[in-house]
Structures are given as structure tokens and as C-alpha cells.
Amino acid sequence: MTSADLLVERGAQGLHRLAGRAAARGDGVGTWLAEELEADAAFLRKLKPSLIAARMRAGTNGAAPAEPPPPPPAPANPEPPPAAAAAPEPTAPPPKRNPKPSGGPSPWLFVGAALVVGVVAAKVLDWRGHAHPRD
């Protein structure tokens, strides 16, 4: 599994836990919400990037895509991670991105041109309005 797959699975497990809490309420709204959250968790599991890539590859060669593996069982009482494992490891800073993409005219050029065209159109309409007054 890739890190993106793990992130999607973590989100699906979170929805599953919320569904369990909603079902524990016992009222009609809680039951309805639990069903909806379970459906959302199942849908989220279908959005794993590796499964999407497998479906795309299967579409190009005609083979049927592999079924997604069943979700791992959620632990009954998840233990909080130890404090030492929770500390993030220092990593290298991400590379700096060029703030201005190269190529193409500046958007301010289009704004200025639209302003000039608008002013000229207003002057022409005003000038032609004086030529034919409605008295």
C-alpha cells in the first residue's frame, strides 16, 4: 500500500468509528447517520489511488480489475501511540517553487486592456448620444 492508500484507509476508518458512535445513540437519527457514514466509508475505500490505477490499467487491456481487499478490522480499544513515536522526524524543507509561472502574458495586461476598451466604449456612446438628443 502506498502512503496515499493509507491516508484514504485512515479516513475510512475514522468514518467507520463515527458510524459506530452514531449507532450507539440508539435513536432514529443516529441509525440513519450510521448507515450513511458506513456507505461513505465504503465509497472512500473505493477511491484508493492504487485501486483507481488498477481499474485504469484493466480498462486498457480488457482484463477485469481486481476487487479491493476487505477493510482491516478496527481494534476494539485502540491504544494511543507512545509519546516518543508521536514526535515528527526532522525532514528536509520542501523545494521552493517559483511563485510566477513562466510563459504567457501577465493577467494585469488583460485587466488594463479591458479598462481601456471600457473607457473608449463609454466615450463613443456618450459622443454618439450628443449627436442624436431625445428632446
C-alpha positions as CSV (number, residue, x, y, z in Angstrom):
1,M,0.0,0.0,0.0
2,T,1.2,3.5,-0.8
3,S,1.1,6.3,1.7
4,A,-1.9,7.8,-0.2
5,D,-3.7,4.5,0.2
6,L,-3.0,4.5,3.9
7,L,-4.3,8.1,4.2
8,V,-7.6,7.1,2.5
9,E,-7.9,4.0,4.6
10,R,-7.3,6.1,7.8
11,G,-10.1,8.4,6.7
12,A,-12.4,5.4,6.0
13,Q,-11.7,4.0,9.5
14,G,-12.5,7.4,11.0
15,L,-15.9,7.4,9.2
16,H,-16.4,3.9,10.5
17,R,-15.7,5.0,14.1
18,L,-18.1,7.9,13.7
19,A,-20.7,5.5,12.4
20,G,-20.3,3.3,15.5
21,R,-20.7,6.3,17.8
22,A,-23.8,7.4,15.9
23,A,-25.3,3.9,16.1
24,A,-24.6,3.8,19.8
25,R,-27.0,6.7,20.3
26,G,-29.9,4.4,19.5
27,D,-32.3,6.9,18.1
28,G,-33.6,7.1,14.6
29,V,-31.3,9.9,13.5
30,G,-28.3,8.0,14.9
31,T,-29.2,4.9,13.0
32,W,-29.7,6.8,9.8
33,L,-26.5,8.7,10.2
34,A,-24.6,5.4,11.0
35,E,-25.9,3.9,7.7
36,E,-24.8,6.9,5.7
37,L,-21.4,7.1,7.3
38,E,-20.8,3.4,6.6
39,A,-21.8,3.9,2.9
40,D,-19.4,6.9,2.8
41,A,-16.6,4.8,4.3
42,A,-17.2,2.1,1.7
43,F,-17.1,4.7,-1.1
44,L,-13.9,6.2,0.3
45,R,-12.2,2.9,0.2
46,K,-13.0,2.6,-3.5
47,L,-11.1,5.9,-4.0
48,K,-7.7,4.5,-3.1
49,P,-5.2,5.7,-5.7
50,S,-3.8,2.2,-6.3
51,L,-7.3,0.8,-7.0
52,I,-8.0,3.6,-9.3
53,A,-4.8,2.9,-11.2
54,A,-5.6,-0.8,-11.3
55,R,-9.0,0.0,-12.8
56,M,-7.5,2.3,-15.4
57,R,-4.9,-0.4,-16.4
58,A,-7.7,-3.0,-16.6
59,G,-9.7,-0.7,-18.8
60,T,-6.9,-0.5,-21.3
61,N,-6.1,-4.2,-21.6
62,G,-9.6,-5.6,-21.2
63,A,-8.9,-7.6,-18.0
64,A,-11.3,-7.2,-15.1
65,P,-10.0,-5.1,-12.2
66,A,-9.1,-6.8,-9.0
67,E,-11.6,-6.5,-6.2
68,P,-10.4,-4.3,-3.3
69,P,-9.2,-6.1,-0.3
70,P,-11.7,-6.2,2.7
71,P,-11.0,-3.4,5.2
72,P,-8.8,-4.4,8.1
73,P,-10.8,-5.0,11.3
74,A,-10.8,-2.0,13.6
75,P,-9.2,-2.6,17.0
76,A,-11.7,-2.7,19.9
77,N,-9.7,-0.4,22.2
78,P,-7.1,1.4,20.1
79,E,-4.1,2.3,22.3
80,P,-2.7,5.8,21.9
81,P,0.7,5.8,20.3
82,P,3.7,6.3,22.6
83,A,4.8,9.9,23.1
84,A,8.2,9.1,21.5
85,A,6.6,7.8,18.3
86,A,4.3,10.8,18.0
87,A,7.2,13.3,17.6
88,P,7.7,14.1,13.9
89,E,11.1,13.3,12.5
90,P,13.0,16.3,11.1
91,T,12.9,16.3,7.3
92,A,14.4,18.4,4.6
93,P,12.4,21.5,3.7
94,P,10.4,21.2,0.6
95,P,11.9,22.7,-2.5
96,K,11.0,26.3,-3.2
97,R,8.5,26.8,-6.0
98,N,8.7,29.6,-8.5
99,P,5.9,32.0,-7.4
100,K,5.4,33.2,-11.0
101,P,4.8,30.6,-13.6
102,S,7.0,31.2,-16.7
103,G,5.4,31.9,-20.0
104,G,2.3,33.8,-21.0
105,P,1.3,37.5,-20.6
106,S,0.6,39.0,-17.2
107,P,-3.1,38.9,-16.1
108,W,-2.7,42.7,-15.3
109,L,-2.2,43.3,-19.0
110,F,-5.7,41.9,-19.7
111,V,-7.2,43.9,-16.9
112,G,-5.7,47.1,-18.2
113,A,-6.8,46.3,-21.8
114,A,-10.4,45.7,-20.6
115,L,-10.3,49.0,-18.7
116,V,-9.1,50.9,-21.8
117,V,-11.7,49.2,-24.0
118,G,-14.5,50.1,-21.5
119,V,-13.4,53.7,-21.3
120,V,-13.3,54.1,-25.1
121,A,-16.7,52.4,-25.5
122,A,-18.2,54.8,-22.9
123,K,-16.7,57.8,-24.6
124,V,-18.0,56.7,-28.0
125,L,-21.5,56.0,-26.7
126,D,-21.6,59.4,-24.9
127,W,-20.4,61.2,-28.0
128,R,-23.0,59.5,-30.2
129,G,-25.7,60.3,-27.6
130,H,-25.0,64.0,-28.0
131,A,-25.3,63.7,-31.8
132,H,-29.0,62.5,-31.5
133,P,-30.6,64.0,-28.5
134,R,-34.1,62.9,-27.4
135,D,-35.9,66.1,-26.8
